[in-house]
């Protein structure tokens, strides 16, 4: 198949905008999935992108007669238009859901919490039914269509302009990197749903650039007509909200009071139902006072918090009688730090208990805007009160940079199941609940200070908090860890307390008396160690390996390397899930959904990638060197995903708010990989094999160095301003990004004499990337991010073997 060698500037521009739009669509999917179908579906977005593009590459390889070389620019324009139209179709699905919410419920009910189904009682199984596999498969195929069309355009261009692949790959990655930054602005300005139309418009712009100059004007008029329609639809949605999402916490909310988007969340406010107000988590059953008027606030689909009407002393008793107020009874006018205050319950509790100063650290600026501005007259502008100092920052990052000490550090049921901004690969990790986090809290407590954390799901999550406390106290060399711990619960909300000094006898007596008066349940106090049950037994064991091994699920202390606080399957138990047991030790629908995703994705990879190759190109697979090419491009796909995901994890603490980690890490890796691709074209063809060996070896060594050496400069610069931290992150990632961008174009040039097999190799790379995106999550969940990074390094090292064995064909 003939190749073209000199693309015009318009082609490069079209590649830039098409890749920019594709990456933006991928990131918008993470946001919309998080709002509608639980956070864990967001991890599917990158798999969708790689799958659609990989299948497109395979189609180009298997059916070359459909794509004449002399029509490449026109075909690229056509597929860019189809990309835009299929993205726009996604927008009109939300219009349909708004007009017929019952239909929306039928589609989404599989993915929601069963306790909040508005129209009927849906399935109530704790697990995920097998029929969900079919639903996931259909969802996967439909939402991957735009990626398929974009992949057709890009694969045609890469294979037909083989001599310019370095420059094309540069503009490809530059566009994708720019999309990481632009989506932040677009989401802030127009929200997630209207952003879909903005992305479709950018796809049309790419199509206009691809169109050859001699194309009839009718085609250009058609493009402009569709563009005007999309922009008009977007403007109308901004004014009238006819496609807004009206689902919150898995139920249809026609009376939504307010909603807004930023780059990493959608926050919505709606009236609380009367039964929710009267059954406040943690409230004493003996409380007889007034119940404050409340408004529900939800972040994405599962991050729920509450705003309360400010009426001064009239309703402060409501907060004094909550189990989360217990630590304040042991302190006189304490100085408090509240991490993740949300709607303000913890802050109101601190004020009710006469805290002299309350520092509230909230990562989400939309929550702050809701409390202070949109509903300021309702909340009394809580975060502007003179006793409250607000910091918009990530909790761990803030406390690491702080030099202050606090009498109470509180984190009550901080959202633990939101899709982080880093593409949601990290499932349910939470940097607030790790041994290193407890170390940071411990170092910022006053001599008699108390760390208090409340969790909803009583036994499993609170046991893990106890294990974290035991691990920290062991590191501190504390002789009697039990003397520093207390756990008291009410209505399923457990309050875990860790005191820097041992609880005094009078403090223990005070807690026990309060529990009796307010009818709280004492789970553990230092004077009741001989009891039976998991808590006394865990504490008596000192958090021993034998106890953790015998316990039916994983409650071992989480670390910054493996911060999955909510994930409690042991590795072997997770593997057993792939036998589809009728019932496991406990059900976690997030983990079961991840299992189903892996099954569906693996099936699609086999069906759409490998089966067609064996059916129609079996002879080609037997050619000399084919196995080496397969291994090489498969290694690049897996290695890139493992390292990318591991690096995102590494920088979250350093950069603070998760959006900075998303923007900086993805932008740096993609843009510098593009520059690396551009530089790879400058190497001599005669020494290409030797050059590729050196690049891969340097990449392996630099990645190894980064795993072990990066923490040193990151810790040293933790207190620097955010701009300097972002710049330092870019500088640290630049060398690795440059090297990661070189192996693909160098390998394409080394293993292909012409463009015939380029789509095939591109498809193999995409197929392994599809699996790698989810396999990296599974590996990190079970073994940690350092081993995930090391796995990526090992895979890149394996890519050296086919290069070493490659022999250039004789002319």
N, C-alpha and C positions, 0 to 999 in steps of 0.2 A: 504494500500500500504506500503510495507516494506521500511525501511530506513536504510541507511548505516551510520556508526558512526565515522569512522576514516579516513578522507581524508589524502592523502599523501602531502608532501611538494610541489610536482609538481602541485597538484590541487590548492593549495593556490597561487602558482606562476602564474598558468593559469588565475585564477580569477583576480589577480592583473593586468596582462597585458591586459586582455579583457576589464576590466573596464577603464583602462588607455586609451585604443584605443577608447572606446565608448564615453568617455567624450571629447576626442580630436576631434572626428567626430562632436559631438554636437557643439563645439566652432567654428570649421571650417565652419559649416553651417551658423553660425551667420555672419561670415565674407563674405562668398560667396553670401548669400542672400542680404547683405547690398550693395555689389558691383553691383549686377544684377537687383534687384527688389525693390529698395527703402529700406531704413533703417528699416522700421517697420516690414518687413517680418522676420527680425532676431529674433523678439520676439517669433516666432513660433518654434525655434529650441528645446528649452527645452520641449515644449509640445510634439513635435515629439518623443523625447527620451522617455518620460514617457508613451506616448501612445503605442509605439512599444513594450516596455517592459511589459506594463500591458496586452496587448492582448496576448503576449506570455505566461504570467502567467496563463491567463484564458484557453488557449489551453491546457496547461499541466494539468489543473484541470479537464477540461471537457473530455479529451481523454487520461486518464492515461495508457490505454492499448498500446498506441503508444510508450511509453517511459519505457521500462523495466528497473528495478532498477539495474540489474547486468550489464547493458550497459551504465550507466550514463556517465562515463569518455569518452567513445568513442563517444556518442551522443553529449557531450559538445564540443569535438574536431570537429565533423562534422558541428555543428552550428557555431562554430568560423570560420571555413573555409567559410561557406556561408556568414557570416558577412563580411569577408575580400573581397570576390568576389563582393558582392553587393555594398560595398564602392568603389571598383575599377571600377565598372560599372558607377558610378557617374563621375569618371575621364574621361571615354571614351565618355560621353555625351559632354564634352567640346572639345574633339577632333573632334566630329561631328559638333559642332557649328563653329569651326575654318574652317573646310572644306566647310561647307554650312551655311554661315552667314544668308542667307534668312530664313532657318529653325530656327535658333536661334532667329531671329526677331519674327517669328510667335509665338514661345513659350513665349517670354519675353514681347511682345508688350502690353499685358494686364497690366503689372506692371510698365510700364515706363511713364515718362512725355510725353504727346502727342505732345508737341512742338518740340521734338527731334527724330522723327521717320524717319529713313533714306530711307526706300524703298518705302513707301507709306503713305498716310494720314490714320492713324488708327482712332479708335473711338475717338471722340472729346468731349464726355460727361464729364462734370465736376465731376460727380459721378462715381461710380463703377457699371458696369452693372450686372444684376442678373446672367448672364451666367458665371460670374467670380467665382461663388460658385462652379460650376463643375470643373473649372480649379484648384481652390485652393484644392478641395477635391482630385483630381488626384495627384497633387503635394505632398500633405500631405501623401498619401498612398505610393507613390514611394520612397520618401526620408525617410520614417519611416522603410523601409525594414531592413536596417542594425540593427536598434534598436530591431526589432522583433527577428532576429536571435540571437543577443547577449542576449536578454531577455530569450529566450528558454534555452540557455546554463546556465545562472545564476539561473533561476528558478528551473531547474532540480537539480542543485547542492545544492541550499538552502533547497529544500524540501526533498532530499534524504539524506543529511547529517545534519538532524535537530539537533542532539546533538551537532554539531560543528558550529551552526549558528552564534554564537558570533564571532568566529575567522574568518569564511567566510565573514561575514559582515564587519569585520575590514579590511580584505584585499581588499574587494570590495571598500570601501570608501577610503582607502589609495591609491589604483590605480586611482580612480577618482580624488582625490586631487592632486596626482602627475601629472595627465594629464593637470591640470590647469597651472602648471609651464612649463611642457615640450612643450605645444603648443606654448608658447611664443618664445621659441628657434627655434622650427621647422618652424614657419611662417617667422621668421627673416632670417633663412638660405635658405629655399627652396621656400617660397611663398605659397599662399593658394591652388593652384591647385596641385602642386607636393606633398604638405602635405597630400593630399587624399591618395596617394600611400604609403606614410610613415605609415599612420594609418592602411591601409590594411595589410602592412607587419607586424605590431605589432599584428594584429588579427591572422595572421598565426603563429606567435611565441606563442601566447596563445594556439592555436590548437595543436602545437607540444608538449607543456607541458601537455595538457589534454590526449593525446594519451596513452593508457595503454602500459606497456613495452612489452606485448606479441603481440601487433599489427603487422601484416605483414609489412615487410620493404617497400613494394610497396607504402603504404600510406605515409610513411615518405619521400620517394623519390618524390612522387607527390607534397607534401608540399614544399620541397626544390625547385622543378622545378617552381612552381607558384611564390615562393618568388623571385627567380632569375629574372623571367620575369617582375615582378612588379618593382624591383630595376632598371632593365635595362630601362624600360619605364620612370621611374622617372629621371634617369640620362640623357636620351635623351631629355626629356622636358626641363631640366635645360640648356642643350646645344643649343637646336634648337627652344624651345618655341612653339612646335606644338599644345599645348593645352591651350595656354595663352588666357585669356579673352581679347577680342578686342572691347568690348562695353564700351563706356564712355558717361555719361549723356543721356543714353537711345538710343544711335545711334551707328552704327558700325563704328569703326575708324581703317581702314586698315593701316593708316600712323602713328600709335602710336609711339611717339618718345622715350618714356621711361615709365616704370612702375615698381613699387616695393611694397612689402608687409611688414608690421610689424604686431604685435599682435592685433592691433585694427583698422587698416585701410589698404586700397590699394590706392596708389597715382599714377596717370597716367598723362602724359604730351603729348599734341598733338598740331598741328598748329591751330591757331585761324583762323576762316573764316573772310574774309574782312568785311562783314557786322557787325560782332561782334566787330571788332576793331573800326569801325566808329561810333557805337552806344553805347559808353561807358556809363554805368549807372552813373548818376549824373553830366555828363559833360554839361557845359553851351552851349546853342544853338548858342551863339554868338562867340564861339571859332573858330578861323580861322587858328590856327597854325598846325604844323605837328602832326600826330598821331603816337605814338611810335609803333614799331613792337612788337607784343605780342605773347605769347604762352599760351594756355589754360592748366590749371591744375585742375584735378578733384579728390576729395577724396571720395572713394566709388562711389556712384551713384549721389549724389546731392550736395556735398560740393564743389562748384565751386569757383576758384580763378584764378588770371591772373598774369603771369610774364611779365615784360616789359624790352625791350632792354635798357641798360644804355648808354646814349649818353650825359651825363652831362647837361649843361644848355640848350642845343638844344631842349629838350623835356620837361623840367620841367614846362613850362607854361601850358602844358596839365593838370598837377595836380593842379596848382594854380586856374584853372577855373572849378574845380569840387566842388560840393556842400559840400563835406566832408572837404574842406579846410576852410570853413567860420570861425570856432573858432580861427584859427591862425591869422586871420586879426585883432583880438581883443587883441593879445598878442605880446609882443616884445621879440624875441629870446627865445621862451618858452622851458621849459623842459617837454618832452612828454613821455607818456607811451602808447604803442600800444598793445592791447590785441588781439591775433589772427591775426597777420599781413598777413598770407598766402603767396601769391606770392610777396607781398611787396608794394601794392598800398598805404596803409596808411603811411608806412615808407617813400616812395618817396614823398608823399604829405608833410609830416613833414619836410623833407630835402629841398623841394622846397620853403617852407615858413620860412626857416632860423632857424629851431629849433636848439638850442645849443646842445642838447643831446636827443637821442631817445632810449628808452628802449623798445625792441620788445620781447614780451612773446608769444612764439609759442609752443603749446603742442605737435605737431607732428614732430618728428625728420626727417621723410621722406620729409616733405615740406622743412625743412632747408637744407637737403642734395640736393634736387632738385635745390633750389635757389643758394646755395653756391658752390656746387661741380659739379653735373651733367650738369648744365647750367650756371656755373659761368662765362664763357666768354660772355654769352648773358646778364646776369643781372649785370655784374661788381662785382660779389660776394657781393651783396648788404648787407648781414648781417655781413660782415667783414669790412665794412667801418668804419673809425675812429669815426664818429659821432654816430654810432649805437652800442648799447650793446644788445647782444642777450641772452635771457634766454629760455631754453627749459623746459617748465613747464606749468601746468594748471594755467590759468589767476587768478582765485579767490584765489587759494592756494598760488600763488606767492605774490599777493598783501597783503594778510593777514600776511605774514611773513616779509613784507618789512616795513622799518621805514622811507622811503623817501616820499617826497611830490612832486606833479607834477602840472604844470600849465595847462596841457591838458591830459586827459585820454580818449583814443579813441578806439572804437570797431565798425568798419564798416562792417555790414552784416556778422558777424562771423557765421560760419556754425552752424546752429541750428538743423539740421535734419540728424545727423549721428548716427548710432548705437553705443551707448557707449560700453565700454569694459565689462561692467557688464552684459553680456549676453543679452543686448538690451531689458531688461524688461522695461526700463524706457522710451520707446517710444521717445518723442521729448523734454524731459526736458533739461533745460539749466541753469546751475548754475550762468551764467553771468548776467542773467536778473531776479533777485529777489530783494525784498526789502532789504534783508541782504547784497546782492551784492552791491546795491546802497549805503548802509551804509559804506561798505568797501571802495568804491571809494570816497565817501564824506570825509572820514577820511584821505584820502591820497591826497586831493586837496590842493593847496596853497590857501591863503585867497581869491584871485580872480580867482581861477582855474575853469575850465569848463570840465564837463563830456559830451562827444559827442558820440552818438550812431546812426548809420544809419541802416535802415531796408529796404528791397526790397518791400514787400507787404505793400502798403502805409497805408491805413486807420487803419485796425485792429491792426497790430503789433505796429504802432506808437502810437495809442491810449493807448495801454497797457503800453508803455514806459512812456507816460504822467501820467498814473495812478500810476506807480511806483514812479515817481518823486514827485507827490502829497503826496503819503503815507510817503515818506522819509521826506519831508518838514514839514508835519504835526507832525511827531515824533520829529523833531528838534524844534518845537514850532515857526516856521516862521510865522510872522503875515500876510505877503502878498506873498503867494506861486507863484502867477502869475508873479511877478517881477523877478523870477529866471528862467523862462522857455522861450524857443524859439523853433519853428519848421518851417523849410524851406525845400521845396522839389523841385526836378527836375527829370523828366522822371521816375516817380514811385519810385525814391530813396528819402526817407525822412530823413533829418538830425535833430535829436532831441538833444537839448542842455540844460543842467542843470548847472547853474552857482552857485558857493558857495556863492557869494555875489550878491545882486540884479544887474541886468543889468543897467548900467548908461545910461542917455539919449543920450550921444554921441555914445555909443556902439550900442544902438538900431538904431540910425540914420545911423550908419555905415553899419549895417546889411541890413537895408532897401535900402540903396543906392547900395550896392553890388547886392542885389536881382534885383534891377531895371536894373543895367548895364549888368548883366549876364542872365537876363530873367528867374530868379528863381521864384517860387511861394511862397509867404509868407503865411504860414498856421496860425501861431500865433506868435505875438510879444507882449511884455508887454504893449505897447501903443495902442493895438487894441483889447481890451477885450470885446467890446460890439458887436462883430460880431456874426453871426449865424453859425450853423454847429456844428458837434460833438466836435471839439477841444475847441472852446471858451465855449461851454456849459458844457463840462466835467470840465474844469478848473474853471469856475464860480461856479460850484457845490461843488468844493473842494474835488471831489472824493467821493461824498456822497453815502450811501447805496441805497437811492432812485433812483439816476441816474443809478447806475449799475443794479439795479433790472429792470428798465424800458428798458434798452438797449437790443437789440435783441440777442446779444451774450456776452460771458463772457470776459470782459476786466478788471476784478478786479486785483489788484496787486498780482503777484505771489510771493511765499515765498520759502525758502529752503525746507520746508516741502512739498510743492506742487509746484514744479518748472517748470511746463509744460507751458512754455511761448507761444508756438504755439497752444496749445489746448484751444479752445474758445467755446466749447459747455457747456451749463449749464447742470447740472446732469439730469434734467427732459428731456431736449432736446435729450441728448444721449440715454436715455431709449426709446424715441419715435422712434429712428432709427431702433429698432427691429421690428417695424411695417412695415418696408420697404416703407417709404413714397415716393411719386413721386419726391418730392423736399423738402429739409429742408431749414432752414433759410440761411444757407450757406453750401457749400460742401467742405469737407476736405477728400481727398481720403485716407489719412493715417488712419483717424478715421473710415471711412467706411470699409476699409480693415480689421481693428481690429474687427469691428462688424461681418464681414463675417467669419473671423477666429473663433470667438466665436460660431457662428451658426454651422459651419462645425465641430468644435471640440466637441461641445455638442451633435451633431447628431451622430458622430462617437463613443463617449463614450456610448451613449444609444444603438447604434447598435451592437458594438463589446463587450461591457461589460455586460450590464444589460439584453438585450434581450436573449442572450445565457443562462444566469443564469435562467431566468424565463422559458425558453423552456426546458432545460435539467436538471436543478437542483432545480426545484420549490419545491420539497419535502424537500430538504436540507435547503431551506430558512425558512421552518416552524419549524425547530428543535429548542429546547430551547436554548437560548443564542445567536442565530444567529444574531438577531437584534443588540445585544450589540457588537458583533464582527464587524459587518458592521460599526456601529457608531464609534467604537474605531479606526479602521484602516483608515476610511475616515477622521477623525479628524487629525490623524497624517499627512496624505498627504496634507491637506489644511494648517494646522498650520505651517509645515516646510516651505512651499513655501512662505507664507505670511511673516514669520520672515526673511527668507533668503533674499528676495527682499528688505524688509525694511532696513536690516542691510547694504546691498550693498550701498544703498542711503546714509546712515549715514556716511560712511567712505570715500566717493569720495572726499569731500573737504579736509579732513584731510590728505589723502595720495597723493593728487596732480594728476599726470598723471593717466588717468583712468585705465591703465593696472595694476598699483599697486593695485587698489581697486579690480579688477578682481582676480588677483593672490592671494592676501592676504586673501580676504574674503572667496572665494570659497575653497582655500586650507585649511584655518583654520577650517571652518565649517565641511568640508568633513573629513579631517584627524582626528580632535578631536572627531567628531561623531563616526568615526571608533574605536578610542581608547575607547570611551564610551561604544560602543557595546562590545568590548573585556572585559572591566571591568564588564559589566552586567552579564557575565557568571560566575563571582566569587560569586554572591549572592546565598544564600541557597535556594533550591527549596521549602522548607517548608514555607518560609516567602516571596515568590515571589510576592503575591498580595500586601502585606504591603509595600514591597520595591518599587513596581511600583507606588503605591499611593504617596509615599514620593518623588520619582523621578519627577513625574508629578507636584506635588505641588512646589517642588524646582525650576523646570523649569519655571513655571508660575511666581513665585516671582522674579526669577533672570531676566526673560525677562522684567517684569514690571520695575524693578530697572534699567535695561539697557536703556530703552526708555527715562527715565527722568534723569539718572545720567551720561550717557556716554558723553554728550556734555562738561561736566566740565573738565575731563582729556584730551579730544581731543583738546579743545581750549587752555588749558595750555601748551600742547606740540606742538602747531602748528609750532613754529619756530625751532624745533629740526631737525637734519639731517634726510634724508629720511630713512636711514637704521634703525635709532632708532624709527621713527614713524611706520615703518613696524613691528618691534619687539613689540612695545607697542600694536599695533592693534591685533597681534597674542595673546598676553597675555590677552587682554581684552575679546577676543572672545573664548579663550580656555574653560573657565568654562561652557559657554552656549553651545558650541559645544559638550562637554562631555555629558551634560544632554540630548541634542537633539538626541544623538546616542543611548540612552538606551531604550526609550519606545518601539521601534519596536521589537528588539530581546526579551525583557522581555514580551511584549504582545504576541509574537508568542509562547513563552513557556507557558504563562498563559492560552491562549485561545485554544491551540491545544494539544491534548493528543498524536497525532501522526502527520505525515507529510501530511495526506490526504487533509486537507483544507488549507494548507500553500499557495499553488498557488492562491487559491481563495482570501485569505486575502491580499496577495501581489498584486493581480490584483485590488482589491478595493482601496488599498493605491495608486497605480499608477493612477487609473482613477481619483480620486479626486485631485491628484497632477497635472494631465494634465489640469483639469479645473482651479485649483488654480494658475497655472503659468500665465494664462491670466486674471483670475478674480482679482488677486493682482494688475495687471497693471491698470485695469479699476477702482478699488477702489482707488488706489493711484492718478490716474488722476483726479478723481472727489472729493476725500475727503482728500488726503494727505497721506504721508508715515507714520506719527505717528499713524493715525487711522488704516492704514494697519497693522502696528506692533501690535496695540492693538487688531485688529481682529484676528491675529495669536495667541495672548495670550488667547483670549476668546475661540478659538477653542481648544487649548490645555487644557484649564480648563474644557471644555465639555467632553474631553476624560476621565476625572476622573469618570464621572457618570457610564459608563459601567463597569469600574473596581470595583467601589463600589458595583454594583449590581451583579457582577459575583459570582457564587457559584461553587466551584470545583465539578465535577461529582463524584457520589458515585462509588467506585470500585465494 
